[in-house]
């Protein structure tokens, strides 16, 4: 993996970690159970994407 590719993967990992954190916080603050469940699914999706990027290393 080139240095440029490594930087891209590191950047993507940072973005996914941030998005997971934001969706986790948002899900816990929502009072609508349907919306909270949907945001919880987004949390899981961002964790899956993080894992996929991490496995590239």
C-alpha distance matrix in Angstrom:
0.0 3.8 6.6 8.2 6.1 6.5 10.0 10.6 10.1 12.2 14.7 15.1 15.8 18.3 20.0 20.4 21.8 24.2 25.3 26.0 28.0 29.9 30.8 31.9 34.2 35.5 36.2 38.3 40.3 41.3 44.8 44.4 43.3 41.9 39.8 38.7 37.7 35.6 33.8 33.3 31.6 29.3 28.4 27.5 25.4 23.4 22.9 21.7 19.1 18.1 17.7 15.6 13.1 13.3 12.8 9.3 8.5
3.8 0.0 3.8 5.4 5.2 6.2 8.7 9.9 10.7 12.4 14.3 15.4 16.6 18.5 20.1 21.2 22.6 24.5 25.8 27.0 28.8 30.4 31.6 33.0 34.9 36.2 37.3 39.4 41.1 42.2 45.8 45.5 44.7 43.3 40.9 39.9 39.2 37.0 35.0 34.8 33.3 30.6 29.9 29.4 27.2 24.9 24.8 23.9 21.0 19.8 20.1 18.1 15.1 15.6 15.8 12.2 11.3
6.6 3.8 0.0 3.8 5.5 5.0 6.2 8.7 10.0 10.5 12.3 14.3 15.3 16.6 18.5 20.0 21.1 22.7 24.4 25.8 27.1 28.7 30.3 31.6 33.3 34.7 36.1 38.0 39.5 40.8 44.5 44.5 43.9 42.8 40.2 39.1 38.7 36.6 34.2 34.1 33.0 30.2 29.2 29.1 27.1 24.4 24.3 24.0 21.0 19.4 20.2 18.8 15.3 15.6 16.6 13.4 11.8
8.2 5.4 3.8 0.0 3.8 5.4 5.1 6.3 8.8 9.9 10.6 12.4 14.3 15.5 16.7 18.5 20.1 21.3 22.7 24.5 25.9 27.2 28.7 30.4 32.0 33.0 34.5 36.7 38.0 39.1 42.8 42.6 42.2 40.8 38.1 37.3 37.1 34.7 32.4 32.7 31.4 28.4 27.8 27.9 25.6 22.9 23.4 23.1 19.8 18.6 19.8 18.2 14.7 15.7 17.0 13.7 13.1
6.1 5.2 5.5 3.8 0.0 3.8 5.4 5.0 6.3 8.6 9.8 10.6 12.4 14.3 15.4 16.5 18.4 20.0 21.1 22.5 24.4 25.8 26.9 28.5 30.5 31.5 32.6 34.9 36.5 37.4 41.0 40.6 39.9 38.5 36.0 35.2 34.6 32.2 30.2 30.2 28.7 25.9 25.4 25.1 22.7 20.3 20.7 19.9 16.7 15.8 16.7 14.7 11.4 12.7 13.6 10.2 10.1
6.5 6.2 5.0 5.4 3.8 0.0 3.8 5.4 5.2 6.2 8.6 9.8 10.6 12.4 14.3 15.4 16.5 18.4 20.0 21.1 22.6 24.4 25.8 26.9 28.8 30.3 31.4 33.4 35.1 36.3 39.9 39.9 39.1 38.0 35.5 34.3 33.8 31.8 29.5 29.2 28.1 25.4 24.3 24.1 22.2 19.5 19.3 19.0 16.1 14.4 15.2 13.9 10.4 10.7 12.1 9.2 7.9
10.0 8.7 6.2 5.1 5.4 3.8 0.0 3.8 5.5 5.1 6.1 8.6 9.8 10.6 12.4 14.3 15.3 16.6 18.4 20.0 21.2 22.6 24.4 25.8 27.3 28.6 30.2 32.1 33.5 34.8 38.5 38.6 38.2 37.1 34.4 33.3 33.2 31.1 28.5 28.6 27.8 24.7 23.7 24.0 22.1 19.1 19.4 19.7 16.5 14.7 16.4 15.5 11.7 12.3 14.6 12.0 10.9
10.6 9.9 8.7 6.3 5.0 5.4 3.8 0.0 3.8 5.5 5.1 6.2 8.6 9.9 10.6 12.3 14.2 15.4 16.5 18.3 20.0 21.1 22.4 24.2 25.9 26.9 28.3 30.5 31.9 32.8 36.5 36.3 35.9 34.6 31.8 31.0 30.8 28.4 26.1 26.4 25.2 22.1 21.5 21.8 19.5 16.7 17.6 17.5 14.0 12.9 14.8 13.4 9.8 11.6 13.6 11.0 11.2
10.1 10.7 10.0 8.8 6.3 5.2 5.5 3.8 0.0 3.8 5.4 5.0 6.1 8.6 9.8 10.5 12.2 14.2 15.2 16.3 18.3 19.9 20.9 22.3 24.4 25.6 26.6 28.7 30.5 31.5 35.1 34.9 34.1 32.9 30.4 29.3 28.8 26.7 24.4 24.3 23.0 20.2 19.3 19.2 17.2 14.4 14.6 14.4 11.3 9.7 11.3 10.1 6.3 7.7 10.0 7.8 8.0
12.2 12.4 10.5 9.9 8.6 6.2 5.1 5.5 3.8 0.0 3.8 5.5 5.1 6.3 8.8 10.0 10.6 12.4 14.4 15.4 16.6 18.5 20.1 21.2 22.8 24.4 25.8 27.5 29.2 30.6 34.2 34.5 33.8 33.0 30.4 29.0 28.8 27.0 24.3 24.1 23.5 20.6 19.2 19.5 18.0 14.8 14.8 15.5 12.7 10.2 12.1 12.1 8.4 8.5 11.6 10.2 9.2
14.7 14.3 12.3 10.6 9.8 8.6 6.1 5.1 5.4 3.8 0.0 3.8 5.4 5.1 6.3 8.7 9.9 10.7 12.4 14.3 15.5 16.6 18.4 20.0 21.4 22.6 24.3 26.2 27.5 28.8 32.5 32.6 32.4 31.5 28.6 27.5 27.6 25.5 22.8 23.1 22.6 19.3 18.3 19.2 17.4 14.0 14.9 15.9 12.7 10.8 13.6 13.4 9.9 11.0 14.2 12.8 12.6
15.1 15.4 14.3 12.4 10.6 9.8 8.6 6.2 5.0 5.5 3.8 0.0 3.8 5.4 5.1 6.2 8.5 9.8 10.5 12.2 14.2 15.3 16.4 18.2 20.0 20.9 22.2 24.5 25.9 26.8 30.5 30.3 29.8 28.6 25.9 24.9 24.7 22.5 20.0 20.3 19.3 16.2 15.5 16.0 13.9 10.8 11.9 12.5 9.1 7.8 10.8 10.3 7.2 9.2 12.2 11.2 12.0
15.8 16.6 15.3 14.3 12.4 10.6 9.8 8.6 6.1 5.1 5.4 3.8 0.0 3.8 5.5 5.2 6.1 8.6 9.9 10.5 12.2 14.2 15.4 16.4 18.4 19.9 20.9 22.8 24.7 25.9 29.5 29.6 28.9 28.1 25.6 24.0 23.8 22.1 19.4 19.1 18.5 15.7 14.1 14.5 13.2 9.8 9.9 11.0 8.4 5.7 8.6 9.3 6.4 7.0 10.6 10.6 10.7
18.3 18.5 16.6 15.5 14.3 12.4 10.6 9.9 8.6 6.3 5.1 5.4 3.8 0.0 3.8 5.5 5.1 6.2 8.6 10.0 10.6 12.3 14.3 15.4 16.7 18.3 20.0 21.6 23.0 24.6 28.3 28.8 28.4 27.9 25.1 23.5 23.9 22.3 19.2 19.2 19.2 16.2 14.4 15.7 14.8 11.1 11.6 13.6 11.2 8.6 11.8 12.9 10.2 10.5 14.2 14.2 13.9
20.0 20.1 18.5 16.7 15.4 14.3 12.4 10.6 9.8 8.8 6.3 5.1 5.5 3.8 0.0 3.8 5.5 5.1 6.1 8.6 9.9 10.5 12.2 14.1 15.5 16.3 18.1 20.2 21.3 22.5 26.2 26.3 26.2 25.4 22.4 21.3 21.7 19.7 16.6 17.3 17.1 13.7 12.7 14.4 12.9 9.2 11.0 12.8 10.1 8.7 12.4 13.1 10.8 12.2 15.6 15.5 16.0
20.4 21.2 20.0 18.5 16.5 15.4 14.3 12.3 10.5 10.0 8.7 6.2 5.2 5.5 3.8 0.0 3.8 5.4 5.0 6.0 8.5 9.8 10.4 12.0 14.2 15.1 16.1 18.4 20.1 21.0 24.6 24.5 23.9 23.0 20.4 19.0 19.0 17.1 14.3 14.4 14.0 10.8 9.5 10.7 9.4 5.7 7.2 9.2 6.9 5.5 9.3 10.4 9.1 10.4 13.6 14.2 15.2
21.8 22.6 21.1 20.1 18.4 16.5 15.3 14.2 12.2 10.6 9.9 8.5 6.1 5.1 5.5 3.8 0.0 3.8 5.6 5.2 6.2 8.7 10.1 10.6 12.4 14.3 15.4 16.9 18.8 20.4 24.0 24.5 23.8 23.5 21.0 19.0 19.2 18.1 14.9 14.4 14.9 12.2 9.8 11.3 11.2 7.5 7.6 10.6 9.4 6.8 10.1 12.3 10.9 11.0 14.5 15.6 15.8
24.2 24.5 22.7 21.3 20.0 18.4 16.6 15.4 14.2 12.4 10.7 9.8 8.6 6.2 5.1 5.4 3.8 0.0 3.8 5.5 5.1 6.2 8.6 9.9 10.7 12.2 14.2 15.8 16.9 18.6 22.3 23.0 22.9 22.8 19.8 18.0 19.0 17.6 14.1 14.5 15.4 12.3 10.4 12.9 12.7 9.1 10.3 13.4 12.0 10.2 13.6 15.5 14.0 14.5 18.0 18.8 19.0
25.3 25.8 24.4 22.7 21.1 20.0 18.4 16.5 15.2 14.4 12.4 10.5 9.9 8.6 6.1 5.0 5.6 3.8 0.0 3.8 5.4 5.1 6.1 8.4 9.9 10.4 12.0 14.3 15.5 16.4 20.1 20.3 20.2 19.6 16.5 15.2 15.9 14.2 10.8 11.7 12.2 8.8 7.6 10.5 9.9 6.7 9.0 11.8 10.5 9.8 13.4 14.8 14.0 15.2 18.3 19.2 20.1
26.0 27.0 25.8 24.5 22.5 21.1 20.0 18.3 16.3 15.4 14.3 12.2 10.5 10.0 8.6 6.0 5.2 5.5 3.8 0.0 3.8 5.5 5.2 6.0 8.6 9.9 10.4 12.4 14.4 15.6 19.1 19.4 18.6 18.4 15.8 13.8 14.1 13.1 9.8 9.4 10.2 7.7 5.0 7.7 8.3 5.5 6.5 9.9 9.8 8.9 11.7 14.0 13.8 14.4 17.3 18.9 19.8
28.0 28.8 27.1 25.9 24.4 22.6 21.2 20.0 18.3 16.6 15.5 14.2 12.2 10.6 9.9 8.5 6.2 5.1 5.4 3.8 0.0 3.8 5.6 5.2 6.3 8.6 10.0 11.0 12.7 14.7 18.3 19.3 19.0 19.4 16.7 14.3 15.4 14.9 11.3 10.9 12.9 10.6 7.8 10.8 12.0 9.2 9.7 13.4 13.3 11.8 14.5 17.1 16.6 16.6 19.8 21.5 21.8
29.9 30.4 28.7 27.2 25.8 24.4 22.6 21.1 19.9 18.5 16.6 15.3 14.2 12.3 10.5 9.8 8.7 6.2 5.1 5.5 3.8 0.0 3.8 5.5 5.3 6.1 8.5 10.2 10.9 12.4 16.2 17.1 17.4 17.7 14.5 12.6 14.4 13.5 9.7 10.6 12.7 10.1 8.4 12.0 12.7 10.3 11.9 15.2 14.8 14.0 17.1 19.2 18.6 19.3 22.5 23.7 24.4
30.8 31.6 30.3 28.7 26.9 25.8 24.4 22.4 20.9 20.1 18.4 16.4 15.4 14.3 12.2 10.4 10.1 8.6 6.1 5.2 5.6 3.8 0.0 3.8 5.5 5.0 5.9 8.6 9.9 10.6 14.2 14.5 14.3 14.2 11.3 9.4 10.7 9.8 6.0 7.0 9.1 6.8 5.5 9.3 10.2 8.8 10.6 13.6 13.8 13.7 16.5 18.4 18.6 19.5 22.2 23.8 24.9
31.9 33.0 31.6 30.4 28.5 26.9 25.8 24.2 22.3 21.2 20.0 18.2 16.4 15.4 14.1 12.0 10.6 9.9 8.4 6.0 5.2 5.5 3.8 0.0 3.8 5.5 5.2 6.4 8.9 10.4 13.7 14.7 14.0 14.7 12.4 9.5 10.7 11.0 7.6 6.7 9.7 8.7 6.0 9.3 11.4 10.2 10.7 14.0 15.0 14.4 16.6 19.1 19.6 19.8 22.4 24.5 25.3
34.2 34.9 33.3 32.0 30.5 28.8 27.3 25.9 24.4 22.8 21.4 20.0 18.4 16.7 15.5 14.2 12.4 10.7 9.9 8.6 6.3 5.3 5.5 3.8 0.0 3.8 5.6 5.4 6.6 9.1 12.5 14.3 14.4 15.7 13.1 10.3 12.6 13.1 9.6 9.7 12.9 11.7 9.6 13.0 14.9 13.4 14.1 17.6 18.2 17.3 19.8 22.4 22.4 22.5 25.5 27.4 27.9
35.5 36.2 34.7 33.0 31.5 30.3 28.6 26.9 25.6 24.4 22.6 20.9 19.9 18.3 16.3 15.1 14.3 12.2 10.4 9.9 8.6 6.1 5.0 5.5 3.8 0.0 3.8 5.4 5.2 6.4 10.1 11.4 12.1 13.0 10.0 7.9 10.7 10.8 7.4 8.8 11.9 10.6 9.8 13.3 14.8 13.8 15.3 18.3 18.8 18.6 21.3 23.4 23.5 24.2 27.1 28.7 29.6
36.2 37.3 36.1 34.5 32.6 31.4 30.2 28.3 26.6 25.8 24.3 22.2 20.9 20.0 18.1 16.1 15.4 14.2 12.0 10.4 10.0 8.5 5.9 5.2 5.6 3.8 0.0 3.8 5.5 5.5 8.7 9.4 9.1 10.2 7.8 4.8 7.3 8.3 5.5 5.9 9.5 9.4 8.6 11.6 13.5 13.4 14.6 17.3 18.4 18.6 20.7 22.9 23.7 24.3 26.7 28.7 29.9
38.3 39.4 38.0 36.7 34.9 33.4 32.1 30.5 28.7 27.5 26.2 24.5 22.8 21.6 20.2 18.4 16.9 15.8 14.3 12.4 11.0 10.2 8.6 6.4 5.4 5.4 3.8 0.0 3.8 5.8 8.3 10.3 10.0 12.2 10.5 7.1 9.7 11.6 9.2 8.7 12.5 12.8 11.2 13.9 16.5 16.1 16.6 19.6 21.0 20.7 22.6 25.2 25.9 26.0 28.6 30.8 31.6
40.3 41.1 39.5 38.0 36.5 35.1 33.5 31.9 30.5 29.2 27.5 25.9 24.7 23.0 21.3 20.1 18.8 16.9 15.5 14.4 12.7 10.9 9.9 8.9 6.6 5.2 5.5 3.8 0.0 3.8 6.5 9.3 10.4 12.7 10.5 8.1 11.5 12.9 10.6 11.3 14.9 14.7 13.7 16.9 18.9 18.4 19.4 22.4 23.4 23.1 25.4 27.8 28.2 28.6 31.3 33.3 34.1
41.3 42.2 40.8 39.1 37.4 36.3 34.8 32.8 31.5 30.6 28.8 26.8 25.9 24.6 22.5 21.0 20.4 18.6 16.4 15.6 14.7 12.4 10.6 10.4 9.1 6.4 5.5 5.8 3.8 0.0 3.8 5.7 7.4 9.3 7.2 5.6 9.3 10.6 9.1 10.5 13.7 13.8 13.8 16.7 18.4 18.6 20.0 22.5 23.5 23.9 26.1 28.2 28.9 29.7 32.1 34.0 35.2
44.8 45.8 44.5 42.8 41.0 39.9 38.5 36.5 35.1 34.2 32.5 30.5 29.5 28.3 26.2 24.6 24.0 22.3 20.1 19.1 18.3 16.2 14.2 13.7 12.5 10.1 8.7 8.3 6.5 3.8 0.0 3.8 6.1 8.9 8.1 7.2 10.4 12.3 11.8 12.9 15.8 16.7 16.9 19.3 21.2 21.8 23.0 25.4 26.7 27.2 29.2 31.3 32.2 33.0 35.2 37.3 38.6
44.4 45.5 44.5 42.6 40.6 39.9 38.6 36.3 34.9 34.5 32.6 30.3 29.6 28.8 26.3 24.5 24.5 23.0 20.3 19.4 19.3 17.1 14.5 14.7 14.3 11.4 9.4 10.3 9.3 5.7 3.8 0.0 3.8 5.6 5.4 6.0 8.6 10.1 10.7 12.1 14.4 15.5 16.4 18.6 20.1 21.2 22.7 24.6 25.9 26.9 28.8 30.5 31.7 32.8 34.8 36.8 38.4
43.3 44.7 43.9 42.2 39.9 39.1 38.2 35.9 34.1 33.8 32.4 29.8 28.9 28.4 26.2 23.9 23.8 22.9 20.2 18.6 19.0 17.4 14.3 14.0 14.4 12.1 9.1 10.0 10.4 7.4 6.1 3.8 0.0 3.8 5.5 5.0 6.0 8.6 9.9 10.2 12.3 14.2 15.0 16.5 18.4 19.9 21.0 22.6 24.4 25.5 27.0 28.8 30.3 31.3 33.0 35.2 36.9
41.9 43.3 42.8 40.8 38.5 38.0 37.1 34.6 32.9 33.0 31.5 28.6 28.1 27.9 25.4 23.0 23.5 22.8 19.6 18.4 19.4 17.7 14.2 14.7 15.7 13.0 10.2 12.2 12.7 9.3 8.9 5.6 3.8 0.0 3.8 5.4 5.1 6.3 8.8 9.8 10.7 12.7 14.4 15.6 16.8 18.7 20.2 21.4 22.9 24.6 26.1 27.4 29.1 30.4 31.9 33.9 36.0
39.8 40.9 40.2 38.1 36.0 35.5 34.4 31.8 30.4 30.4 28.6 25.9 25.6 25.1 22.4 20.4 21.0 19.8 16.5 15.8 16.7 14.5 11.3 12.4 13.1 10.0 7.8 10.5 10.5 7.2 8.1 5.4 5.5 3.8 0.0 3.8 5.4 5.0 6.2 8.5 9.8 10.7 12.5 14.4 15.3 16.7 18.6 20.1 21.1 22.6 24.6 25.9 27.1 28.6 30.5 32.2 34.1
38.7 39.9 39.1 37.3 35.2 34.3 33.3 31.0 29.3 29.0 27.5 24.9 24.0 23.5 21.3 19.0 19.0 18.0 15.2 13.8 14.3 12.6 9.4 9.5 10.3 7.9 4.8 7.1 8.1 5.6 7.2 6.0 5.0 5.4 3.8 0.0 3.8 5.5 5.2 6.1 8.7 9.9 10.5 12.6 14.3 15.3 16.7 18.6 20.0 21.0 22.8 24.6 25.9 26.9 28.8 30.9 32.5
37.7 39.2 38.7 37.1 34.6 33.8 33.2 30.8 28.8 28.8 27.6 24.7 23.8 23.9 21.7 19.0 19.2 19.0 15.9 14.1 15.4 14.4 10.7 10.7 12.6 10.7 7.3 9.7 11.5 9.3 10.4 8.6 6.0 5.1 5.4 3.8 0.0 3.8 5.5 4.9 6.3 8.8 9.7 10.7 12.5 14.4 15.4 16.7 18.6 20.0 21.3 22.9 24.7 25.7 27.2 29.5 31.3
35.6 37.0 36.6 34.7 32.2 31.8 31.1 28.4 26.7 27.0 25.5 22.5 22.1 22.3 19.7 17.1 18.1 17.6 14.2 13.1 14.9 13.5 9.8 11.0 13.1 10.8 8.3 11.6 12.9 10.6 12.3 10.1 8.6 6.3 5.0 5.5 3.8 0.0 3.8 5.3 5.1 6.5 8.8 10.0 10.6 12.6 14.4 15.4 16.7 18.5 20.1 21.3 22.9 24.4 25.9 27.8 29.9
33.8 35.0 34.2 32.4 30.2 29.5 28.5 26.1 24.4 24.3 22.8 20.0 19.4 19.2 16.6 14.3 14.9 14.1 10.8 9.8 11.3 9.7 6.0 7.6 9.6 7.4 5.5 9.2 10.6 9.1 11.8 10.7 9.9 8.8 6.2 5.2 5.5 3.8 0.0 3.8 5.3 4.9 6.3 8.8 9.7 10.5 12.5 14.3 15.2 16.4 18.5 20.0 21.1 22.4 24.4 26.2 28.0
33.3 34.8 34.1 32.7 30.2 29.2 28.6 26.4 24.3 24.1 23.1 20.3 19.1 19.2 17.3 14.4 14.4 14.5 11.7 9.4 10.9 10.6 7.0 6.7 9.7 8.8 5.9 8.7 11.3 10.5 12.9 12.1 10.2 9.8 8.5 6.1 4.9 5.3 3.8 0.0 3.8 5.3 5.0 6.5 8.8 10.0 10.8 12.7 14.5 15.4 16.8 18.8 20.3 21.1 22.9 25.1 26.7
31.6 33.3 33.0 31.4 28.7 28.1 27.8 25.2 23.0 23.5 22.6 19.3 18.5 19.2 17.1 14.0 14.9 15.4 12.2 10.2 12.9 12.7 9.1 9.7 12.9 11.9 9.5 12.5 14.9 13.7 15.8 14.4 12.3 10.7 9.8 8.7 6.3 5.1 5.3 3.8 0.0 3.8 5.3 5.1 6.2 8.7 9.9 10.6 12.5 14.2 15.4 16.7 18.6 19.9 21.2 23.3 25.4
29.3 30.6 30.2 28.4 25.9 25.4 24.7 22.1 20.2 20.6 19.3 16.2 15.7 16.2 13.7 10.8 12.2 12.3 8.8 7.7 10.6 10.1 6.8 8.7 11.7 10.6 9.4 12.8 14.7 13.8 16.7 15.5 14.2 12.7 10.7 9.9 8.8 6.5 4.9 5.3 3.8 0.0 3.8 5.4 4.9 6.2 8.6 9.7 10.5 12.2 14.2 15.3 16.5 18.1 19.9 21.5 23.6
28.4 29.9 29.2 27.8 25.4 24.3 23.7 21.5 19.3 19.2 18.3 15.5 14.1 14.4 12.7 9.5 9.8 10.4 7.6 5.0 7.8 8.4 5.5 6.0 9.6 9.8 8.6 11.2 13.7 13.8 16.9 16.4 15.0 14.4 12.5 10.5 9.7 8.8 6.3 5.0 5.3 3.8 0.0 3.8 5.4 5.3 6.3 8.8 10.0 10.6 12.5 14.4 15.5 16.4 18.5 20.5 22.0
27.5 29.4 29.1 27.9 25.1 24.1 24.0 21.8 19.2 19.5 19.2 16.0 14.5 15.7 14.4 10.7 11.3 12.9 10.5 7.7 10.8 12.0 9.3 9.3 13.0 13.3 11.6 13.9 16.9 16.7 19.3 18.6 16.5 15.6 14.4 12.6 10.7 10.0 8.8 6.5 5.1 5.4 3.8 0.0 3.8 5.5 5.0 6.2 8.7 9.8 10.6 12.4 14.4 15.1 16.5 18.9 20.7
25.4 27.2 27.1 25.6 22.7 22.2 22.1 19.5 17.2 18.0 17.4 13.9 13.2 14.8 12.9 9.4 11.2 12.7 9.9 8.3 12.0 12.7 10.2 11.4 14.9 14.8 13.5 16.5 18.9 18.4 21.2 20.1 18.4 16.8 15.3 14.3 12.5 10.6 9.7 8.8 6.2 4.9 5.4 3.8 0.0 3.8 5.4 5.1 6.3 8.6 9.9 10.6 12.5 14.1 15.4 17.2 19.5
23.4 24.9 24.4 22.9 20.3 19.5 19.1 16.7 14.4 14.8 14.0 10.8 9.8 11.1 9.2 5.7 7.5 9.1 6.7 5.5 9.2 10.3 8.8 10.2 13.4 13.8 13.4 16.1 18.4 18.6 21.8 21.2 19.9 18.7 16.7 15.3 14.4 12.6 10.5 10.0 8.7 6.2 5.3 5.5 3.8 0.0 3.8 5.4 5.0 6.1 8.6 9.8 10.6 12.1 14.2 15.7 17.5
22.9 24.8 24.3 23.4 20.7 19.3 19.4 17.6 14.6 14.8 14.9 11.9 9.9 11.6 11.0 7.2 7.6 10.3 9.0 6.5 9.7 11.9 10.6 10.7 14.1 15.3 14.6 16.6 19.4 20.0 23.0 22.7 21.0 20.2 18.6 16.7 15.4 14.4 12.5 10.8 9.9 8.6 6.3 5.0 5.4 3.8 0.0 3.8 5.4 5.0 6.2 8.7 10.0 10.3 12.2 14.6 16.0
21.7 23.9 24.0 23.1 19.9 19.0 19.7 17.5 14.4 15.5 15.9 12.5 11.0 13.6 12.8 9.2 10.6 13.4 11.8 9.9 13.4 15.2 13.6 14.0 17.6 18.3 17.3 19.6 22.4 22.5 25.4 24.6 22.6 21.4 20.1 18.6 16.7 15.4 14.3 12.7 10.6 9.7 8.8 6.2 5.1 5.4 3.8 0.0 3.8 5.4 5.1 6.3 8.8 9.8 10.6 12.9 15.1
19.1 21.0 21.0 19.8 16.7 16.1 16.5 14.0 11.3 12.7 12.7 9.1 8.4 11.2 10.1 6.9 9.4 12.0 10.5 9.8 13.3 14.8 13.8 15.0 18.2 18.8 18.4 21.0 23.4 23.5 26.7 25.9 24.4 22.9 21.1 20.0 18.6 16.7 15.2 14.5 12.5 10.5 10.0 8.7 6.3 5.0 5.4 3.8 0.0 3.8 5.4 5.0 6.3 8.5 9.9 11.1 13.5
18.1 19.8 19.4 18.6 15.8 14.4 14.7 12.9 9.7 10.2 10.8 7.8 5.7 8.6 8.7 5.5 6.8 10.2 9.8 8.9 11.8 14.0 13.7 14.4 17.3 18.6 18.6 20.7 23.1 23.9 27.2 26.9 25.5 24.6 22.6 21.0 20.0 18.5 16.4 15.4 14.2 12.2 10.6 9.8 8.6 6.1 5.0 5.4 3.8 0.0 3.8 5.5 5.3 6.0 8.6 10.2 11.5
17.7 20.1 20.2 19.8 16.7 15.2 16.4 14.8 11.3 12.1 13.6 10.8 8.6 11.8 12.4 9.3 10.1 13.6 13.4 11.7 14.5 17.1 16.5 16.6 19.8 21.3 20.7 22.6 25.4 26.1 29.2 28.8 27.0 26.1 24.6 22.8 21.3 20.1 18.5 16.8 15.4 14.2 12.5 10.6 9.9 8.6 6.2 5.1 5.4 3.8 0.0 3.8 5.5 4.9 6.1 8.8 10.3
15.6 18.1 18.8 18.2 14.7 13.9 15.5 13.4 10.1 12.1 13.4 10.3 9.3 12.9 13.1 10.4 12.3 15.5 14.8 14.0 17.1 19.2 18.4 19.1 22.4 23.4 22.9 25.2 27.8 28.2 31.3 30.5 28.8 27.4 25.9 24.6 22.9 21.3 20.0 18.8 16.7 15.3 14.4 12.4 10.6 9.8 8.7 6.3 5.0 5.5 3.8 0.0 3.8 5.4 5.2 6.8 9.5
13.1 15.1 15.3 14.7 11.4 10.4 11.7 9.8 6.3 8.4 9.9 7.2 6.4 10.2 10.8 9.1 10.9 14.0 14.0 13.8 16.6 18.6 18.6 19.6 22.4 23.5 23.7 25.9 28.2 28.9 32.2 31.7 30.3 29.1 27.1 25.9 24.7 22.9 21.1 20.3 18.6 16.5 15.5 14.4 12.5 10.6 10.0 8.8 6.3 5.3 5.5 3.8 0.0 3.8 5.4 5.3 7.4
13.3 15.6 15.6 15.7 12.7 10.7 12.3 11.6 7.7 8.5 11.0 9.2 7.0 10.5 12.2 10.4 11.0 14.5 15.2 14.4 16.6 19.3 19.5 19.8 22.5 24.2 24.3 26.0 28.6 29.7 33.0 32.8 31.3 30.4 28.6 26.9 25.7 24.4 22.4 21.1 19.9 18.1 16.4 15.1 14.1 12.1 10.3 9.8 8.5 6.0 4.9 5.4 3.8 0.0 3.8 5.3 5.7
12.8 15.8 16.6 17.0 13.6 12.1 14.6 13.6 10.0 11.6 14.2 12.2 10.6 14.2 15.6 13.6 14.5 18.0 18.3 17.3 19.8 22.5 22.2 22.4 25.5 27.1 26.7 28.6 31.3 32.1 35.2 34.8 33.0 31.9 30.5 28.8 27.2 25.9 24.4 22.9 21.2 19.9 18.5 16.5 15.4 14.2 12.2 10.6 9.9 8.6 6.1 5.2 5.4 3.8 0.0 3.8 5.3
9.3 12.2 13.4 13.7 10.2 9.2 12.0 11.0 7.8 10.2 12.8 11.2 10.6 14.2 15.5 14.2 15.6 18.8 19.2 18.9 21.5 23.7 23.8 24.5 27.4 28.7 28.7 30.8 33.3 34.0 37.3 36.8 35.2 33.9 32.2 30.9 29.5 27.8 26.2 25.1 23.3 21.5 20.5 18.9 17.2 15.7 14.6 12.9 11.1 10.2 8.8 6.8 5.3 5.3 3.8 0.0 3.8
8.5 11.3 11.8 13.1 10.1 7.9 10.9 11.2 8.0 9.2 12.6 12.0 10.7 13.9 16.0 15.2 15.8 19.0 20.1 19.8 21.8 24.4 24.9 25.3 27.9 29.6 29.9 31.6 34.1 35.2 38.6 38.4 36.9 36.0 34.1 32.5 31.3 29.9 28.0 26.7 25.4 23.6 22.0 20.7 19.5 17.5 16.0 15.1 13.5 11.5 10.3 9.5 7.4 5.7 5.3 3.8 0.0
